[in-house]
């Protein structure tokens, strides 16, 4: 491989914001935020909305998230009068 053309591949923490699940893995993604894990090391943290800890396919739970009130807006707009 040519030197100097590849991004840095390092350990990062992916944190699920809905379930507070964290996993340490390797990635080329970067972040200005850091987190100190149980092992005492500090890692860059990448926040994600859905992971295997919160996705309905993996959990078997039907999770409904309507953050913007889209369903109510739809019903108000297209409701029969």
MIVEX-669168 format. One record per atom (N, C-alpha, C, O): chain; residue in one letter; atom name; residue number from 1; x, y, z. Coordinates in pm, whole numbers, plus 32768, in hexadecimal, padded with zeros to 4 digits. Layout:
# MIVEX-669168
 c r  a   k   c1   c2   c3
 A A CA NUM    X    Y    Z
...
This chain:
# MIVEX-669168
 c r  a   k   c1   c2   c3
 A X  N   1 8054 7F8A 8000
 A X CA   1 8000 8000 8000
 A X  C   1 8058 807C 8000
 A X  O   1 80C3 807F 803D
 A X  N   2 8028 80E2 7FBA
 A X CA   2 8071 8161 7FB9
 A X  C   2 8062 81A5 803F
 A X  O   2 7FF8 81A1 807D
 A X  N   3 80CC 81E3 806B
 A X CA   3 80C9 822A 80EA
 A X  C   3 8091 82B7 80D5
 A X  O   3 80A9 82F7 806F
 A X  N   4 8044 82E5 813C
 A X CA   4 8013 836E 813B
 A X  C   4 7F90 8386 80F2
 A X  O   4 7F61 83F8 80EF
 A X  N   5 7F52 831E 80B7
 A X CA   5 7ED4 8334 8070
 A X  C   5 7E5D 82F5 80B5
 A X  O   5 7DEB 830C 808D
 A X  N   6 7E75 82A7 811C
 A X CA   6 7E09 8262 8162
 A X  C   6 7DE7 82AA 81E5
 A X  O   6 7E40 82DD 8229
 A X  N   7 7D65 82AD 8209
 A X CA   7 7D41 82EC 8289
 A X  C   7 7D70 8297 82FE
 A X  O   7 7D88 821F 82F1
 A X  N   8 7D7D 82D7 8371
 A X CA   8 7DAB 8292 83E9
 A X  C   8 7D40 822F 8418
 A X  O   8 7CCB 8253 8425
 A X  N   9 7D68 81B4 8430
 A X CA   9 7D0F 8149 845E
 A X  C   9 7D2C 8133 84F2
 A X  O   9 7D97 8103 8515
 A X  N  10 7CCB 8157 8549
 A X CA  10 7CE4 8153 85D9
 A X  C  10 7C6A 8124 8625
 A X  O  10 7BFE 8112 85EB
 A X  N  11 7C7C 810E 86A6
 A X CA  11 7C0D 80E3 86FB
 A X  C  11 7BB3 815A 871B
 A X  O  11 7BE2 81C6 873F
 A X  N  12 7B2E 8146 870D
 A X CA  12 7ACA 81AB 872D
 A X  C  12 7A58 8167 8777
 A X  O  12 7A4C 80EC 8774
 A X  N  13 7A04 81B7 87BA
 A X CA  13 798F 8184 8800
 A X  C  13 7913 81B2 87B4
 A X  O  13 7902 8229 879A
 A X  N  14 78BD 8153 8791
 A X CA  14 783B 8174 8759
 A X  C  14 77D6 816D 87CB
 A X  O  14 77CB 8106 880E
 A X  N  15 778C 81DB 87E1
 A X CA  15 772D 81E3 8850
 A X  C  15 76A0 81F5 8817
 A X  O  15 7686 8252 87CC
 A X  N  16 7647 8199 883D
 A X CA  16 75BA 81A1 8817
 A X  C  16 7577 8204 8875
 A X  O  16 7571 81ED 88EE
 A X  N  17 7543 8272 883F
 A X CA  17 7509 82DB 8892
 A X  C  17 7482 82B3 88CE
 A X  O  17 745A 82EB 8933
 A X  N  18 743C 8254 8891
 A X CA  18 73B9 822E 88C6
 A X  C  18 73C1 81C5 8934
 A X  O  18 7368 81BE 8989
 A X  N  19 742B 8174 8935
 A X CA  19 7435 810D 899D
 A X  C  19 74B4 8119 89F1
 A X  O  19 74C8 80CA 8A4D
 A X  N  20 7509 8179 89D3
 A X CA  20 7587 818F 8A19
 A X  C  20 75E4 8115 8A10
 A X  O  20 7636 8100 8A69
 A X  N  21 75D7 80C6 89A6
 A X CA  21 762E 8054 898C
 A X  C  21 76AE 8087 894A
 A X  O  21 76A8 80DA 88F0
 A X  N  22 7721 8056 8977
 A X CA  22 77A1 8081 8941
 A X  C  22 77F1 8007 8915
 A X  O  22 77EF 7F9F 8956
 A X  N  23 7839 8016 88A6
 A X CA  23 7890 7FAB 8876
 A X  C  23 7910 7FE9 8841
 A X  O  23 790E 804F 87FC
 A X  N  24 7980 7FAA 8862
 A X CA  24 7A02 7FD7 8831
 A X  C  24 7A22 7F85 87B6
 A X  O  24 7A1F 7F0A 87B9
 A X  N  25 7A42 7FC9 8749
 A X CA  25 7A68 7F87 86CE
 A X  C  25 7ACE 7FDE 8687
 A X  O  25 7AF5 8047 86B9
 A X  N  26 7AFB 7FB3 8614
 A X CA  26 7B5B 8000 85C7
 A X  C  26 7B16 803F 8550
 A X  O  26 7AC0 8001 8510
 A X  N  27 7B3A 80BC 8532
 A X CA  27 7AFA 8104 84C5
 A X  C  27 7B55 8175 8495
 A X  O  27 7BB4 819B 84D9
 A X  N  28 7B35 81AA 841F
 A X CA  28 7B7B 821F 83EC
 A X  C  28 7B2D 829F 840A
 A X  O  28 7B5C 830C 83E9
 A X  N  29 7AB6 8292 8447
 A X CA  29 7A66 8307 8468
 A X  C  29 7AAC 8359 84D4
 A X  O  29 7AF4 8324 8529
 A X  N  30 7A95 83DE 84D0
 A X CA  30 7AD2 8436 8532
 A X  C  30 7A66 8481 857F
 A X  O  30 79F5 848D 8552
 A X  N  31 7A8C 84B1 85F4
 A X CA  31 7A30 84FC 8649
 A X  C  31 7A80 8556 86A6
 A X  O  31 7AEF 8534 86D0
 A X  N  32 7A45 85CA 86C6
 A X CA  32 7A85 8624 8726
 A X  C  32 7A64 85FC 87B6
 A X  O  32 7AAD 8621 8812
 A X  N  33 79F6 85B1 87C9
 A X CA  33 79CF 8585 884F
 A X  C  33 7A1D 8508 8876
 A X  O  33 7A3E 84B4 8822
 A X  N  34 7A3B 84FE 88F6
 A X CA  34 7A80 8487 8929
 A X  C  34 7A36 8451 89A2
 A X  O  34 79E6 8497 89E1
 A X  N  35 7A52 83D4 89C3
 A X CA  35 7A14 8392 8A36
 A X  C  35 7A7D 8338 8A76
 A X  O  35 7ACF 82FC 8A31
 A X  N  36 7A79 832F 8AFA
 A X CA  36 7AD2 82D6 8B43
 A X  C  36 7A84 8258 8B65
 A X  O  36 7A1C 825E 8BA6
 A X  N  37 7AB7 81E7 8B39
 A X CA  37 7A73 8167 8B4E
 A X  C  37 7AA5 8125 8BCF
 A X  O  37 7AFA 815C 8C14
 A X  N  38 7A6E 80AF 8BED
 A X CA  38 7A8E 8068 8C69
 A X  C  38 7B21 8041 8C73
 A X  O  38 7B56 8032 8CE0
 A X  N  39 7B63 8030 8BFF
 A X CA  39 7BF0 8009 8C01
 A X  C  39 7C4C 807F 8C20
 A X  O  39 7CC6 806D 8C29
 A X  N  40 7C13 80F9 8C31
 A X CA  40 7C61 816F 8C54
 A X  C  40 7C97 81BC 8BDD
 A X  O  40 7CD0 8228 8BEF
 A X  N  41 7C86 8188 8B65
 A X CA  41 7CB7 81CC 8AED
 A X  C  41 7C4D 822C 8AB9
 A X  O  41 7BD5 821B 8ACF
 A X  N  42 7C7C 8292 8A74
 A X CA  42 7C22 82F5 8A39
 A X  C  42 7C19 82DB 89A2
 A X  O  42 7C7F 82CD 895E
 A X  N  43 7B9D 82D5 8970
 A X CA  43 7B84 82B7 88E4
 A X  C  43 7B2C 8324 88A6
 A X  O  43 7ADD 8363 88EC
 A X  N  44 7B39 833A 8823
 A X CA  44 7AD7 838F 87DE
 A X  C  44 7A50 8348 87DE
 A X  O  44 7A4B 82CE 87D2
 A X  N  45 79E2 8394 87EC
 A X CA  45 795D 8357 87F0
 A X  C  45 790C 8385 8779
 A X  O  45 7906 83FC 875A
 A X  N  46 78CC 8325 8735
 A X CA  46 7872 833E 86C6
 A X  C  46 77E6 831A 86F6
 A X  O  46 77CE 82A8 871C
 A X  N  47 778A 837B 86F5
 A X CA  47 7702 8363 8726
 A X  C  47 76A8 8339 86B2
 A X  O  47 76A7 8378 8649
 A X  N  48 765D 82CB 86C8
 A X CA  48 75FF 8298 8665
 A X  C  48 7575 828E 86A3
 A X  O  48 7569 8280 871D
 A X  N  49 750D 8296 8652
 A X CA  49 7485 8292 8685
 A X  C  49 7452 8204 8699
 A X  O  49 7401 81EB 86F3
 A X  N  50 7480 81A6 8646
 A X CA  50 744E 811D 864D
 A X  C  50 74C4 80BC 8645
 A X  O  50 751F 80CD 85F4
 A X  N  51 74C1 8057 869B
 A X CA  51 7524 7FEC 8696
 A X  C  51 74DA 7F68 86AE
 A X  O  51 745F 7F65 86B6
 A X  N  52 7524 7EFD 86B8
 A X CA  52 74E5 7E7B 86D1
 A X  C  52 74A3 7E77 875A
 A X  O  52 744C 7E23 8772
 A X  N  53 74C9 7ECF 87B5
 A X CA  53 748E 7ED3 883B
 A X  C  53 7405 7F17 883C
 A X  O  53 73B8 7F03 889A
 A X  N  54 73E6 7F66 87D4
 A X CA  54 7367 7FAD 87D5
 A X  C  54 7311 7F94 8759
 A X  O  54 729E 7FBE 8754
 A X  N  55 7346 7F50 86F4
 A X CA  55 72F9 7F37 867A
 A X  C  55 7291 7ECA 8692
 A X  O  55 72B1 7E61 86CB
 A X  N  56 7214 7EE1 8667
 A X CA  56 71A9 7E7F 8680
 A X  C  56 71C5 7DF4 8646
 A X  O  56 7197 7D91 867E
 A X  N  57 720E 7DEB 85D8
 A X CA  57 722C 7D68 859E
 A X  C  57 727D 7D13 85FE
 A X  O  57 7266 7C9A 8608
 A X  N  58 72DB 7D4E 8644
 A X CA  58 7333 7D03 869F
 A X  C  58 72F8 7CF4 872A
 A X  O  58 7311 7C90 876D
 A X  N  59 72AA 7D56 8757
 A X CA  59 7275 7D52 87DF
 A X  C  59 71F0 7D08 87E7
 A X  O  59 71CC 7CD5 8852
 A X  N  60 71A6 7D01 8779
 A X CA  60 7123 7CC1 877A
 A X  C  60 70B8 7D1B 87B3
 A X  O  60 7044 7CF2 87BE
 A X  N  61 70DB 7D94 87D6
 A X CA  61 707C 7DF6 880A
 A X  C  61 7058 7E58 879C
 A X  O  61 70AE 7E80 874D
 A X  N  62 6FDB 7E7F 8799
 A X CA  62 6FB0 7EE1 8735
 A X  C  62 6FC1 7F6B 8770
 A X  O  62 6F70 7F96 87C3
 A X  N  63 7029 7FB0 8747
 A X CA  63 7047 8035 8779
 A X  C  63 7016 809D 8716
 A X  O  63 703A 8098 86A0
 A X  N  64 6FC4 80F9 8743
 A X CA  64 6F8D 8160 86ED
 A X  C  64 6FC3 81E7 871A
 A X  O  64 6FAD 8211 878B
 A X  N  65 7008 8229 86C0
 A X CA  65 7040 82AB 86DF
 A X  C  65 7008 8311 867C
 A X  O  65 7022 8308 8604
 A X  N  66 6FBC 8371 86AF
 A X CA  66 6F85 83DC 865C
 A X  C  66 6FBB 845F 8692
 A X  O  66 6F78 84A6 86DD
 A X  N  67 7035 847F 866C
 A X CA  67 7079 84F2 86A6
 A X  C  67 7044 8577 8672
 A X  O  67 7049 85DB 86B9
 A X  N  68 7013 857A 85F9
 A X CA  68 6FEB 85FA 85BE
 A X  C  68 6F54 860B 85BA
 A X  O  68 6F24 8670 8586
 A X  N  69 6F06 85AC 85F0
 A X CA  69 6E75 85B6 85EA
 A X  C  69 6E40 85A8 855D
 A X  O  69 6DDA 85E4 853C
 A X  N  70 6E83 855B 850B
 A X CA  70 6E60 854F 847E
 A X  C  70 6DD8 850F 8469
 A X  O  70 6D90 8534 840C
 A X  N  71 6DB6 84B2 84BC
 A X CA  71 6D35 846E 84AB
 A X  C  71 6CC3 84CD 84C9
 A X  O  71 6C60 84D0 8480
 A X  N  72 6CD0 851B 8533
 A X CA  72 6C68 857E 8553
 A X  C  72 6C5A 85E6 84E5
 A X  O  72 6BEA 860D 84C2
 A X  N  73 6CC9 8612 84AE
 A X CA  73 6CC4 8673 8440
 A X  C  73 6C7E 8636 83C6
 A X  O  73 6C2E 8679 8383
 A X  N  74 6C9C 85B7 83A9
 A X CA  74 6C5E 8574 8338
 A X  C  74 6BC7 8567 834D
 A X  O  74 6B79 8581 82F2
 A X  N  75 6B9F 8540 83C6
 A X CA  75 6B10 8530 83E2
 A X  C  75 6AC6 85B5 83D9
 A X  O  75 6A57 85BA 83A6
 A X  N  76 6B03 8620 840A
 A X CA  76 6AC4 86A3 8402
 A X  C  76 6AB6 86D2 8372
 A X  O  76 6A52 870F 834E
 A X  N  77 6B18 86B6 8322
 A X CA  77 6B16 86E5 8298
 A X  C  77 6AB2 8698 8241
 A X  O  77 6A6C 86D3 81F0
 A X  N  78 6AAB 8613 8253
 A X CA  78 6A5B 85C0 81F9
 A X  C  78 69DE 8584 8238
 A X  O  78 69A0 852C 81FE
 A X  N  79 69BA 85B2 82AD
 A X CA  79 6942 8580 82F0
 A X  C  79 68C6 85AF 82A7
 A X  O  79 68BE 8622 827D
 A X  N  80 6864 8555 8298
 A X CA  80 67E7 857B 8257
 A X  C  80 679D 85DE 82AE
 A X  O  80 6797 85D0 8329
 A X  N  81 6763 8644 826E
 A X CA  81 671F 86AD 82B9
 A X  C  81 6689 86A0 82B0
 A X  O  81 6641 86F0 82EA
